Amino acid sequence: MDELLASGVDVLHVCAPNFVHFELALAAVRAGVHVICEKPLTTDLRDALHLTREAEQRGVVGVVPFVYRFHPMVREMRARVQRGETGRIALVSGSYLQDWLSDSGATNWRVDPQLGGESRTFADIGSHWFDLVEFVLDTRVRRLSAQFGTQFPSRDEGSRENGHVATEDTVTVQFTTTDGILGSFSASQVARGRKNRLTVEISGDAHSFAFDQESPESIWRGDELGSRTLVRDPSTLSADAARLCTVPAGHPQGYQECFNSFVADSYAAVRGEHRAGLPTFRDGLRSVRLVEAVIASARQEGEWIAGLDSEDAA
């Protein structure tokens, strides 16, 4: 690692298991190397805060790939919310469902809390949903209540703690934002038939909007008179959404393009350019804070955890 950092590398991509993110990213930051660190930024809130502050003090670019922000139709939904097309928002709801751990014999290093952290399903995929919601609505979760479920109490020996799986297969979260919006979320990695279905629906008193990551070329808009599908067409989208359209309308654009756009914007930041919506270490820190709050609530049988709108509290 020391040899790599001394070799003149400009950017380090941290793609290792979660438990070494802090160590690797901090070494790069202290060497003046910019960092793209997979989420979670760290598995401990104090470490995340320390890493974020050190990167900022040293002028190092630190980013976290919350790449669903880079779907053009997510940016379009955000632009329409910011323009007030929803009216007053009463509710935001959604889910993130996968099935890759639906078999009792299926396992992965993420199942082991020593490697992946104390939360699996929420930290792994729920974190993406909450980042997306706070980004689209330009708000923060203020308080939440969570429950964990474990479908399979044991998998293989590599995923057991005292003979049992110690990380959750499913999670539900209720929450309230700083501006009074109520929210509900569910996630599962044992939802048969669902490969990577992230959905968000925003219910307003003028219009409602919905996005489905498995159908990323459109968003749904509804009101009391009916509904319509808004498709990805650069000529009709907001400037921020159109910027992220890398192929013409009618040519499918999806997850890979999100990653490409994220990396392009990250490297632009390294060159000193600012592009809106880039998820920084601050956003990674925010996510770790929510993960720890969800874990705390679930361990207390859904007790509400408040005060989550503060910036740096550890």
Backbone bond lengths (Angstrom), bond angles and torsions (degrees), N, CA, C in turn:
res aa  C-N    CA-C-N  psi(-1)  N-CA   C-N-CA  omega(-1)  CA-C   N-CA-C  phi
1 M - - - 1.457 - - 1.533 110.99 -
2 D 1.329 116.95 -47.08 1.468 120.89 179.80 1.533 110.61 -60.24
3 E 1.322 115.69 -40.42 1.465 120.37 179.90 1.523 110.64 -65.13
4 L 1.337 116.26 -40.92 1.466 120.46 178.61 1.518 111.00 -62.72
5 L 1.333 116.91 -47.26 1.461 121.05 -177.56 1.518 112.27 -66.47
6 A 1.320 116.37 -26.74 1.463 120.76 179.87 1.531 112.42 -87.01
7 S 1.318 116.49 -1.41 1.467 120.07 -173.40 1.521 113.73 -84.95
8 G 1.338 116.52 -3.04 1.456 119.38 -178.96 1.513 113.93 95.98
9 V 1.326 117.63 11.79 1.459 121.43 178.15 1.527 109.28 -63.00
10 D 1.331 115.98 142.27 1.468 120.63 -179.11 1.522 112.69 -90.21
11 V 1.330 116.11 -40.54 1.470 121.59 -174.54 1.521 109.10 -134.00
12 L 1.329 116.27 133.82 1.459 121.61 174.91 1.524 108.63 -107.08
13 H 1.338 116.75 126.66 1.459 122.11 173.44 1.529 107.67 -95.95
14 V 1.327 117.28 117.81 1.461 121.96 179.06 1.527 108.22 -96.33
15 C 1.323 116.27 106.22 1.468 122.58 -176.91 1.528 111.59 -122.64
16 A 1.308 116.62 17.69 1.461 122.78 -178.03 1.529 110.05 -81.20
17 P 1.342 118.94 170.43 1.464 120.97 174.98 1.526 112.39 -53.70
18 N 1.309 115.31 153.17 1.462 122.83 -167.89 1.523 114.55 -55.54
19 F 1.334 117.17 -36.31 1.461 119.58 -171.04 1.531 113.27 -68.84
20 V 1.331 118.87 -14.32 1.468 120.26 178.64 1.532 112.51 -106.52
21 H 1.336 118.57 4.00 1.463 120.38 -179.09 1.521 111.86 -57.02
22 F 1.322 116.79 -47.82 1.464 120.33 -176.62 1.522 111.52 -60.88
23 E 1.311 116.66 -48.57 1.466 121.19 -177.68 1.528 111.61 -59.98
24 L 1.326 116.65 -47.14 1.465 120.35 -177.11 1.524 111.75 -70.21
25 A 1.331 116.37 -44.12 1.468 119.76 -178.36 1.523 111.32 -66.55
26 L 1.329 117.20 -40.64 1.459 120.01 -179.67 1.524 111.10 -64.85
27 A 1.325 117.21 -40.00 1.466 119.92 178.11 1.519 110.53 -61.27
28 A 1.331 116.56 -41.14 1.463 120.00 179.07 1.519 111.29 -66.22
29 V 1.333 116.57 -45.00 1.469 120.80 -179.92 1.530 110.17 -58.86
30 R 1.312 117.12 -43.83 1.469 120.50 -178.38 1.519 112.04 -69.37
31 A 1.341 116.37 -20.84 1.463 120.40 176.17 1.530 111.47 -90.06
32 G 1.336 116.75 1.79 1.466 120.82 -179.39 1.510 113.83 76.96
33 V 1.332 117.10 20.31 1.463 122.01 -179.41 1.526 108.94 -98.17
34 H 1.320 116.91 132.70 1.462 121.54 177.87 1.524 109.86 -68.65
35 V 1.348 116.33 151.52 1.465 120.45 -170.76 1.522 111.87 -130.65
36 I 1.328 115.53 130.56 1.459 122.80 164.50 1.517 105.46 -109.35
37 C 1.333 117.20 108.50 1.460 122.01 -173.59 1.513 110.54 -113.26
38 E 1.327 116.53 122.50 1.455 120.40 175.70 1.521 109.87 -55.40
39 K 1.324 115.32 151.60 1.458 118.83 175.37 1.526 109.58 -82.23
40 P 1.336 116.81 151.35 1.459 127.74 -1.97 1.528 111.24 -71.05
41 L 1.321 115.50 148.69 1.460 119.14 179.05 1.528 110.03 -54.52
42 T 1.313 116.47 -45.42 1.459 123.32 171.93 1.524 107.16 -147.33
43 T 1.310 117.17 173.23 1.466 121.11 175.74 1.523 111.86 -100.88
44 D 1.328 117.45 12.03 1.462 122.91 -179.43 1.526 108.78 -143.56
45 L 1.322 116.64 132.59 1.462 120.89 -174.97 1.525 112.13 -63.58
46 R 1.326 117.94 -41.06 1.469 119.36 179.76 1.521 111.08 -62.91
47 D 1.330 116.78 -38.53 1.465 119.93 176.85 1.520 111.11 -64.64
48 A 1.322 116.67 -41.05 1.469 120.77 179.99 1.521 111.01 -63.18
49 L 1.323 116.16 -41.56 1.465 120.79 178.74 1.526 110.50 -65.54
50 H 1.323 116.56 -44.50 1.469 120.87 179.47 1.527 110.69 -61.25
51 L 1.320 117.01 -45.94 1.461 121.63 -178.49 1.527 110.78 -63.80
52 T 1.321 116.70 -43.96 1.463 121.14 -179.09 1.528 110.98 -62.48
53 R 1.308 116.49 -47.14 1.468 120.13 -178.94 1.523 111.61 -64.75
54 E 1.328 116.45 -39.71 1.459 118.76 -178.53 1.523 110.75 -67.57
55 A 1.338 117.59 -39.79 1.459 120.60 177.92 1.523 110.91 -62.64
56 E 1.330 116.34 -41.82 1.466 120.15 179.93 1.529 110.86 -67.18
57 Q 1.306 117.28 -41.55 1.468 120.49 -179.51 1.520 111.98 -65.25
58 R 1.308 116.92 -32.81 1.460 121.27 -177.71 1.531 112.84 -91.69
59 G 1.332 117.38 -2.44 1.457 120.59 179.68 1.515 114.22 70.15
60 V 1.325 115.43 27.10 1.467 121.04 -179.75 1.527 109.22 -93.24
61 V 1.319 117.55 135.67 1.455 121.83 175.40 1.524 108.63 -75.24
62 G 1.327 116.16 124.56 1.456 121.79 176.35 1.511 109.26 -128.82
63 V 1.327 117.25 123.31 1.463 121.05 -177.19 1.528 110.04 -133.15
64 V 1.330 115.08 158.00 1.462 123.22 -178.59 1.523 107.98 -128.55
65 P 1.336 119.22 130.48 1.465 120.67 -172.61 1.527 115.21 -78.10
66 F 1.318 116.02 71.22 1.450 120.24 166.00 1.535 106.60 -82.31
67 V 1.325 114.56 77.75 1.467 120.26 -164.44 1.512 114.27 -77.78
68 Y 1.345 118.81 -15.05 1.465 118.20 179.76 1.530 111.48 -64.59
69 R 1.321 117.12 -19.24 1.467 120.48 172.27 1.527 112.26 -58.45
70 F 1.333 116.81 -20.45 1.458 120.41 -171.09 1.525 113.49 -97.20
71 H 1.323 117.90 6.70 1.456 119.76 166.94 1.534 107.85 -69.02
72 P 1.315 119.01 126.23 1.462 119.31 178.82 1.528 113.66 -53.96
73 M 1.344 117.45 -36.71 1.463 118.72 -177.36 1.524 112.21 -75.77
74 V 1.323 118.95 -20.81 1.460 121.19 169.04 1.524 109.37 -67.59
75 R 1.332 116.34 -43.61 1.473 119.32 177.98 1.531 110.67 -64.91
76 E 1.331 116.34 -34.97 1.466 119.19 178.48 1.527 110.54 -66.64
77 M 1.323 116.95 -42.49 1.461 119.95 177.46 1.526 110.21 -62.12
78 R 1.316 116.78 -42.17 1.469 120.55 177.90 1.530 110.91 -60.76
79 A 1.325 117.12 -44.43 1.458 120.71 179.94 1.524 111.33 -61.26
80 R 1.329 116.59 -40.22 1.463 120.00 -179.61 1.526 111.56 -70.22
81 V 1.325 117.46 -35.07 1.464 120.14 173.94 1.515 109.64 -63.52
82 Q 1.333 117.27 -45.02 1.458 121.21 -178.88 1.519 112.05 -65.09
83 R 1.339 117.40 -30.40 1.470 120.90 176.74 1.516 112.45 -77.79
84 G 1.324 117.13 -5.90 1.454 120.33 177.93 1.509 115.02 86.64
85 E 1.332 118.69 14.78 1.459 120.77 -177.14 1.522 112.86 -66.20
86 T 1.325 117.25 -22.33 1.461 119.71 178.59 1.518 112.30 -77.10
87 G 1.336 117.00 -21.24 1.445 119.10 -165.28 1.514 109.05 70.58
88 R 1.307 115.65 -151.80 1.469 119.49 178.85 1.528 109.28 -75.24
89 I 1.318 116.15 127.14 1.471 121.25 -178.49 1.520 109.29 -88.95
90 A 1.336 115.98 127.31 1.461 121.37 179.57 1.517 112.05 -100.01
91 L 1.340 116.70 -33.29 1.457 119.79 -170.07 1.521 110.39 -149.25
92 V 1.335 116.37 142.19 1.459 122.18 167.22 1.527 106.47 -127.66
93 S 1.326 115.79 133.29 1.461 119.78 -176.12 1.517 109.49 -143.25
94 G 1.323 115.81 163.80 1.451 118.76 178.19 1.505 112.29 165.46
95 S 1.319 113.98 -172.19 1.459 119.91 -177.55 1.521 109.61 -156.39
96 Y 1.327 114.36 167.26 1.455 121.87 172.64 1.524 105.76 -139.51
97 L 1.328 116.18 110.54 1.461 121.90 -171.67 1.518 110.96 -121.78
98 Q 1.322 115.88 131.97 1.459 123.90 175.20 1.526 109.06 -134.30
99 D 1.340 116.22 164.63 1.468 118.45 178.45 1.527 113.90 -129.71
100 W 1.324 117.83 13.87 1.461 120.21 -171.96 1.531 113.74 -71.31
101 L 1.346 117.07 -12.09 1.464 120.62 175.43 1.532 111.57 -115.97
102 S 1.341 116.25 27.23 1.460 120.70 -175.07 1.514 114.36 -73.59
103 D 1.312 118.19 -18.77 1.460 121.32 176.78 1.523 110.00 -91.37
104 S 1.319 116.39 142.17 1.463 120.06 -177.57 1.526 112.26 -64.94
105 G 1.335 117.26 -21.77 1.457 120.26 178.79 1.511 113.79 -91.21
106 A 1.337 117.29 -8.23 1.463 120.24 179.97 1.526 109.92 -74.15
107 T 1.319 116.09 138.92 1.456 119.02 177.98 1.521 109.73 -152.42
108 N 1.309 115.90 177.49 1.456 123.16 -174.80 1.521 106.40 -170.48
109 W 1.324 117.36 158.59 1.469 118.88 178.91 1.526 112.20 -58.74
110 R 1.336 117.82 -25.59 1.464 120.31 -178.87 1.527 112.49 -65.16
111 V 1.334 116.90 -22.38 1.459 120.60 179.94 1.525 111.22 -69.83
112 D 1.311 117.51 -26.09 1.464 123.27 -177.34 1.524 109.86 -84.69
113 P 1.333 118.65 117.04 1.467 120.10 -178.43 1.522 113.79 -63.25
114 Q 1.333 117.51 -22.57 1.463 119.64 177.75 1.525 111.70 -69.52
115 L 1.323 116.33 -25.41 1.463 120.92 -178.85 1.528 112.46 -103.21
116 G 1.323 116.16 -39.62 1.459 120.23 -173.90 1.503 115.33 -101.79
117 G 1.330 117.19 -16.77 1.457 120.55 -176.50 1.516 111.46 107.48
118 E 1.330 116.28 171.21 1.469 121.60 -173.17 1.518 113.27 -70.44
119 S 1.322 117.94 -24.78 1.465 121.60 175.15 1.521 108.50 -110.65
120 R 1.332 116.00 140.99 1.458 119.80 175.28 1.529 111.09 -110.22
121 T 1.336 117.17 -68.74 1.462 119.78 -172.41 1.524 111.42 -61.81
122 F 1.339 117.41 -45.94 1.466 117.69 -179.87 1.519 111.13 -68.44
123 A 1.333 117.55 -48.36 1.469 119.98 -177.69 1.522 111.26 -63.98
124 D 1.324 116.78 -34.68 1.460 121.05 -175.83 1.521 112.08 -77.96
125 I 1.338 117.98 -48.36 1.473 119.56 -174.98 1.531 113.15 -120.67
126 G 1.329 117.36 -33.48 1.466 118.56 176.88 1.509 112.46 -61.37
127 S 1.323 116.11 -31.79 1.463 120.55 178.62 1.531 111.00 -60.72
128 H 1.331 117.19 -37.78 1.464 120.77 177.10 1.528 110.72 -62.63
129 W 1.327 116.48 -43.55 1.470 120.32 -176.72 1.528 110.43 -64.10
130 F 1.316 116.60 -45.30 1.466 118.96 -177.72 1.528 111.69 -69.65
131 D 1.310 117.61 -36.48 1.464 118.80 174.07 1.523 110.16 -60.29
132 L 1.321 116.46 -42.67 1.459 120.85 -178.71 1.527 111.24 -63.99
133 V 1.323 116.56 -44.08 1.465 120.36 -178.47 1.524 111.14 -65.14
134 E 1.330 117.20 -46.42 1.461 118.62 179.75 1.525 111.06 -65.08
135 F 1.321 117.50 -33.07 1.459 121.37 178.32 1.525 111.51 -70.21
136 V 1.315 117.24 -48.16 1.468 121.35 -177.68 1.521 111.41 -65.57
137 L 1.336 116.55 -42.50 1.463 120.48 -176.66 1.522 112.90 -87.94
138 D 1.325 117.75 -9.61 1.461 122.31 -176.80 1.531 110.06 52.46
139 T 1.327 114.93 51.37 1.458 121.03 -179.14 1.519 108.02 -143.43
140 R 1.324 116.39 -179.73 1.460 121.44 177.90 1.521 110.22 -131.99
141 V 1.313 115.55 145.40 1.457 120.85 169.81 1.524 108.02 -67.85
142 R 1.329 115.94 128.95 1.467 120.83 -178.52 1.527 111.85 -98.02
143 R 1.338 116.19 -38.23 1.468 121.10 -179.59 1.518 108.84 -149.44
144 L 1.333 116.88 154.03 1.457 119.99 -178.27 1.522 111.36 -152.87
145 S 1.328 113.43 160.67 1.452 122.95 174.72 1.519 107.67 -135.50
146 A 1.339 117.62 131.46 1.464 120.78 -172.66 1.521 111.84 -132.25
147 Q 1.327 114.80 154.03 1.458 122.27 172.56 1.523 109.29 -133.42
148 F 1.323 116.55 141.76 1.461 123.01 176.17 1.531 109.59 -110.00
149 G 1.333 115.71 150.16 1.451 121.35 171.80 1.518 109.72 -136.84
150 T 1.336 116.14 145.36 1.460 120.79 177.31 1.522 108.56 -122.53
151 Q 1.328 115.16 109.55 1.460 121.33 -177.76 1.522 111.53 -67.49
152 F 1.332 115.61 -42.00 1.465 120.64 -177.49 1.524 109.01 -117.20
153 P 1.315 118.31 110.69 1.469 120.59 -177.51 1.521 113.70 -68.01
154 S 1.346 117.22 -17.13 1.461 119.37 175.97 1.517 108.89 -147.57
155 R 1.330 115.16 148.83 1.463 121.50 174.56 1.525 107.15 -124.54
156 D 1.337 119.58 -117.21 1.466 118.26 174.35 1.527 109.27 -98.99
157 E 1.320 116.01 176.18 1.467 119.50 -174.57 1.521 113.01 -59.66
158 G 1.357 116.20 -29.90 1.458 119.62 -177.51 1.505 113.88 -71.82
159 S 1.350 117.94 -11.53 1.455 119.84 -177.16 1.518 112.27 -115.87
160 R 1.311 117.85 15.02 1.452 121.39 -176.74 1.528 111.84 -105.62
161 E 1.299 114.26 148.65 1.458 121.57 170.60 1.518 105.76 -128.16
162 N 1.321 117.40 112.14 1.457 122.36 -173.17 1.529 111.34 56.59
163 G 1.339 115.37 37.08 1.460 120.08 176.57 1.504 114.84 87.29
164 H 1.324 119.05 -0.44 1.464 120.56 -175.88 1.528 110.73 -132.13
165 V 1.332 115.11 150.72 1.460 120.26 171.88 1.525 108.06 -68.09
166 A 1.310 117.19 129.20 1.470 121.36 -174.20 1.522 112.93 -104.61
167 T 1.339 118.02 1.77 1.469 121.16 178.52 1.526 109.07 -118.48
168 E 1.337 115.68 155.60 1.457 121.08 -171.33 1.538 113.21 -80.22
169 D 1.336 115.52 145.26 1.465 121.81 171.69 1.531 111.13 -90.90
170 T 1.348 115.85 -29.74 1.462 121.13 -177.94 1.528 109.27 -136.69
171 V 1.335 115.44 157.50 1.466 120.65 179.35 1.520 109.28 -153.03
172 T 1.319 116.68 143.42 1.458 122.28 169.67 1.523 108.18 -126.02
173 V 1.331 115.84 145.18 1.470 121.26 -179.20 1.521 109.28 -138.38
174 Q 1.314 116.92 130.05 1.458 122.82 165.41 1.519 107.87 -104.59
175 F 1.329 116.71 146.30 1.464 117.93 -178.02 1.516 111.42 -155.64
176 T 1.332 114.40 165.55 1.459 123.55 174.31 1.514 107.79 -130.92
177 T 1.334 117.49 139.31 1.457 120.91 179.89 1.524 110.84 -93.66
178 T 1.319 115.22 171.86 1.467 120.30 -179.47 1.517 112.78 -62.81
179 D 1.339 117.30 -25.73 1.463 119.51 179.15 1.529 112.54 -102.36
180 G 1.328 116.72 21.21 1.452 120.77 169.91 1.515 116.61 85.83
181 I 1.315 118.49 7.34 1.461 120.81 177.28 1.525 109.30 -75.35
182 L 1.327 116.62 133.71 1.450 121.39 174.79 1.521 109.30 -89.07
183 G 1.344 115.92 148.42 1.457 119.07 -177.67 1.508 112.70 -143.59
184 S 1.335 114.50 154.18 1.463 120.71 173.86 1.517 108.84 -142.81
185 F 1.343 115.30 143.41 1.460 121.44 -175.44 1.517 109.70 -147.02
186 S 1.326 115.76 142.98 1.468 120.66 172.47 1.516 108.68 -136.56
187 A 1.324 115.41 147.70 1.464 120.70 179.21 1.517 109.04 -142.72
188 S 1.327 114.53 149.93 1.457 120.20 178.99 1.517 109.63 -152.98
189 Q 1.310 115.25 144.13 1.457 120.93 170.18 1.526 111.18 -110.64
190 V 1.353 114.99 14.40 1.465 121.08 177.46 1.531 110.00 -130.57
191 A 1.341 117.29 33.56 1.470 123.05 -178.97 1.522 108.72 -94.60
192 R 1.317 117.24 97.28 1.462 122.45 -175.00 1.525 111.93 -51.85
193 G 1.319 115.07 129.72 1.463 121.23 174.70 1.513 114.77 89.74
194 R 1.312 117.70 -13.45 1.465 121.23 179.54 1.522 108.62 -98.43
195 K 1.321 116.11 115.80 1.461 120.42 -175.13 1.527 112.58 -86.35
196 N 1.315 116.43 -47.00 1.470 119.59 179.03 1.524 108.07 -163.81
197 R 1.324 115.42 63.81 1.465 119.94 -171.45 1.523 111.25 -98.32
198 L 1.324 115.35 94.45 1.454 122.70 173.15 1.526 107.64 -95.88
199 T 1.331 116.67 121.76 1.462 121.16 178.31 1.523 110.27 -127.15
200 V 1.326 115.62 142.24 1.465 122.70 175.94 1.515 107.99 -134.46
201 E 1.328 117.17 129.64 1.468 121.20 173.92 1.519 109.37 -126.67
202 I 1.322 115.70 130.52 1.462 123.60 -179.35 1.521 107.68 -112.51
203 S 1.330 117.22 120.14 1.464 122.21 -176.20 1.522 109.81 -104.93
204 G 1.344 115.96 111.55 1.451 121.07 179.22 1.514 111.47 -115.38
205 D 1.341 117.52 166.74 1.465 119.22 -178.95 1.524 112.78 -84.78
206 A 1.336 117.31 -2.61 1.464 120.60 172.26 1.529 110.50 -109.36
207 H 1.313 117.11 -52.50 1.462 122.78 175.55 1.520 109.87 -142.32
208 S 1.323 115.37 153.94 1.456 121.86 170.16 1.519 108.58 -113.20
209 F 1.331 115.79 151.45 1.459 121.58 179.52 1.519 109.25 -132.74
210 A 1.334 116.00 149.26 1.460 120.63 178.03 1.521 109.93 -143.83
211 F 1.340 114.53 146.75 1.465 122.64 178.09 1.519 108.75 -132.25
212 D 1.334 116.39 138.54 1.464 123.30 177.80 1.518 107.54 -126.30
213 Q 1.330 117.45 115.95 1.459 121.64 -175.00 1.525 112.62 -63.00
214 E 1.336 118.59 -23.23 1.458 120.12 177.59 1.529 111.92 -80.55
215 S 1.334 116.57 -8.36 1.480 122.23 173.29 1.525 107.50 -132.81
216 P 1.336 117.58 66.58 1.461 121.43 -165.44 1.526 115.24 -78.30
217 E 1.325 117.70 -2.57 1.464 120.33 -176.62 1.524 113.43 -84.41
218 S 1.336 117.55 2.96 1.455 119.56 -177.40 1.516 110.61 -152.67
219 I 1.328 115.68 163.33 1.456 122.86 166.18 1.526 107.47 -127.73
220 W 1.308 115.52 156.46 1.468 122.74 178.59 1.514 108.84 -100.77
221 R 1.341 116.21 136.95 1.466 121.32 174.19 1.510 108.83 -126.07
222 G 1.319 117.11 131.06 1.460 120.09 -177.97 1.514 112.36 -136.01
223 D 1.344 114.86 153.49 1.461 122.26 170.20 1.525 107.50 -149.01
224 E 1.336 117.97 -171.05 1.456 120.17 -174.03 1.523 113.31 -68.60
225 L 1.328 117.19 -14.56 1.462 121.20 -179.08 1.529 112.66 -92.49
226 G 1.305 116.86 -10.59 1.456 119.69 -179.05 1.515 111.19 145.43
227 S 1.311 115.62 -158.72 1.461 119.64 -178.59 1.515 109.70 -148.22
228 R 1.320 115.65 163.15 1.455 121.43 175.82 1.523 109.51 -146.84
229 T 1.308 115.50 159.09 1.451 122.74 177.48 1.514 108.94 -102.25
230 L 1.315 116.97 124.78 1.457 122.89 177.44 1.515 107.92 -98.52
231 V 1.329 117.49 122.23 1.460 121.08 -173.42 1.524 110.99 -101.59
232 R 1.323 114.69 160.09 1.460 120.38 179.23 1.523 109.83 -74.38
233 D 1.314 115.08 106.51 1.464 122.81 177.04 1.523 106.68 -140.84
234 P 1.326 118.55 108.78 1.466 120.34 -175.20 1.518 114.09 -52.48
235 S 1.318 117.71 -28.97 1.469 120.21 -177.15 1.522 112.56 -72.28
236 T 1.345 118.05 -15.23 1.458 120.46 -177.43 1.520 113.32 -115.62
237 L 1.322 117.52 -1.85 1.462 120.90 -173.66 1.523 112.26 -95.10
238 S 1.322 115.70 165.02 1.462 121.76 172.45 1.521 109.29 -61.92
239 A 1.311 115.87 160.32 1.466 120.25 -176.38 1.526 111.97 -60.12
240 D 1.344 116.78 -40.98 1.459 119.89 -178.54 1.524 111.30 -65.84
241 A 1.333 117.12 -39.14 1.465 120.53 178.17 1.524 110.89 -70.56
242 A 1.312 116.71 -43.10 1.466 120.46 -178.87 1.527 111.37 -62.95
243 R 1.325 116.91 -33.93 1.470 120.78 178.85 1.516 111.89 -58.57
244 L 1.329 116.35 -32.65 1.460 121.14 -176.22 1.528 113.26 -90.07
245 C 1.318 117.81 0.83 1.460 121.09 176.38 1.529 108.17 -81.03
246 T 1.312 116.45 109.22 1.466 120.64 -175.44 1.525 112.62 -96.57
247 V 1.319 117.02 -11.49 1.471 121.66 175.73 1.521 107.98 -133.50
248 P 1.348 118.17 158.17 1.464 120.49 -178.23 1.525 112.09 -64.29
249 A 1.339 116.11 161.63 1.459 121.86 175.42 1.525 110.06 -55.88
250 G 1.327 115.22 142.12 1.455 120.23 179.84 1.513 114.24 89.73
251 H 1.325 117.07 -12.09 1.458 121.99 175.12 1.532 106.90 -101.89
252 P 1.323 118.77 117.14 1.469 120.80 -171.40 1.529 112.90 -56.73
253 Q 1.324 113.94 135.15 1.457 121.88 177.98 1.517 107.35 -130.76
254 G 1.336 117.99 133.70 1.452 119.10 -173.65 1.510 115.14 -144.48
255 Y 1.342 114.84 -141.98 1.460 122.49 -170.59 1.524 112.58 -62.18
256 Q 1.330 118.06 -41.88 1.456 119.73 -178.17 1.522 111.33 -61.10
257 E 1.325 116.29 -39.14 1.459 119.53 177.74 1.528 111.83 -65.83
258 C 1.340 116.77 -31.31 1.469 119.60 174.89 1.519 110.29 -60.55
259 F 1.330 115.76 -46.86 1.464 119.66 179.56 1.530 110.47 -64.02
260 N 1.330 116.60 -41.82 1.465 119.86 179.43 1.524 110.94 -60.04
261 S 1.328 116.33 -43.73 1.467 120.38 -179.54 1.515 111.50 -67.60
262 F 1.347 116.17 -39.16 1.460 119.96 177.29 1.528 110.96 -60.57
263 V 1.326 117.02 -46.90 1.468 120.41 -179.38 1.526 110.30 -64.96
264 A 1.328 116.86 -40.51 1.464 120.14 178.94 1.525 111.04 -61.41
265 D 1.326 117.32 -43.55 1.461 120.42 179.24 1.525 111.38 -69.60
266 S 1.345 117.16 -33.12 1.464 120.57 177.14 1.522 110.74 -65.05
267 Y 1.329 116.55 -45.40 1.458 119.96 179.55 1.524 111.41 -68.59
268 A 1.335 116.71 -30.92 1.465 119.61 174.07 1.529 110.14 -63.09
269 A 1.338 116.91 -40.30 1.468 120.91 177.39 1.522 111.07 -62.53
270 V 1.320 116.60 -38.04 1.465 120.63 176.73 1.529 110.47 -61.03
271 R 1.336 115.86 -35.44 1.480 120.65 178.44 1.522 112.70 -79.77
272 G 1.324 117.54 -1.60 1.458 121.09 178.33 1.504 114.33 96.62
273 E 1.330 118.78 6.37 1.463 122.16 178.34 1.528 109.67 -89.33
274 H 1.325 115.80 148.71 1.462 120.44 175.73 1.515 109.26 -111.62
275 R 1.347 116.03 124.80 1.459 121.57 175.28 1.519 108.29 -124.36
276 A 1.303 116.19 130.47 1.462 121.52 -173.54 1.519 111.71 -60.79
277 G 1.330 115.01 141.64 1.451 120.52 171.62 1.507 116.10 90.65
278 L 1.332 118.80 3.73 1.460 120.44 -179.59 1.535 109.30 -72.24
279 P 1.342 118.68 123.42 1.471 120.90 -179.59 1.530 111.41 -78.50
280 T 1.307 116.05 114.95 1.459 122.17 -174.79 1.530 111.16 -96.81
281 F 1.337 115.55 -178.98 1.464 119.89 174.19 1.525 110.98 -56.61
282 R 1.337 118.00 -30.51 1.469 120.41 176.51 1.522 110.42 -59.25
283 D 1.329 116.65 -40.58 1.456 120.82 178.05 1.525 110.85 -70.94
284 G 1.331 116.88 -34.84 1.452 120.48 174.65 1.516 111.74 -64.96
285 L 1.337 116.54 -40.81 1.455 122.02 175.48 1.522 110.46 -61.02
286 R 1.317 116.15 -44.43 1.469 121.07 178.54 1.525 110.68 -57.82
287 S 1.314 115.78 -43.37 1.459 120.46 -178.79 1.524 111.31 -64.34
288 V 1.330 117.70 -42.93 1.465 120.84 178.89 1.526 109.96 -61.49
289 R 1.323 116.83 -37.93 1.471 120.59 177.68 1.518 110.95 -60.98
290 L 1.328 117.64 -43.89 1.461 120.63 179.31 1.532 111.31 -67.73
291 V 1.323 116.49 -39.60 1.467 119.70 177.67 1.527 110.10 -58.21
292 E 1.325 117.59 -47.43 1.456 120.04 -178.66 1.527 111.58 -64.98
293 A 1.333 117.48 -34.48 1.460 120.80 177.73 1.521 110.98 -67.77
294 V 1.312 117.15 -41.21 1.463 121.28 177.87 1.520 110.65 -63.25
295 I 1.326 117.69 -44.22 1.466 121.24 177.70 1.534 110.05 -60.04
296 A 1.329 116.85 -46.06 1.461 120.80 -178.33 1.523 110.97 -62.07
297 S 1.321 116.94 -43.35 1.460 120.45 179.95 1.524 111.41 -64.88
298 A 1.332 116.67 -46.18 1.464 120.22 -178.79 1.526 111.32 -61.49
299 R 1.323 117.42 -36.79 1.463 120.97 179.73 1.526 111.86 -70.40
300 Q 1.345 115.71 -20.80 1.463 120.48 179.22 1.528 111.35 -105.34
301 E 1.341 114.93 29.54 1.466 122.28 176.14 1.527 112.10 56.30
302 G 1.321 115.54 43.82 1.458 120.51 173.85 1.508 115.60 84.82
303 E 1.311 118.19 13.49 1.468 120.27 178.02 1.523 110.05 -58.85
304 W 1.337 116.09 140.44 1.459 120.31 -178.53 1.530 110.66 -70.65
305 I 1.334 115.29 134.17 1.456 122.77 175.79 1.524 106.92 -110.21
306 A 1.321 116.94 122.31 1.464 121.92 -174.55 1.518 111.07 -112.01
307 G 1.337 115.28 177.64 1.461 121.41 176.42 1.502 114.27 73.84
308 L 1.348 117.94 25.50 1.462 120.90 -175.28 1.519 113.50 -85.18
309 D 1.323 117.99 -0.16 1.455 120.73 -179.51 1.519 112.35 -89.87
310 S 1.339 118.55 2.15 1.459 120.46 177.62 1.528 109.73 -74.17
311 E 1.298 116.73 156.85 1.464 121.82 -171.27 1.522 112.76 -78.18
312 D 1.325 117.03 -51.66 1.477 119.79 -167.77 1.523 114.92 -122.63
313 A 1.328 118.19 0.43 1.465 119.41 -171.85 1.520 111.52 -54.44
314 A 1.309 116.49 132.23 1.477 120.82 -177.93 1.515 110.39 -117.26
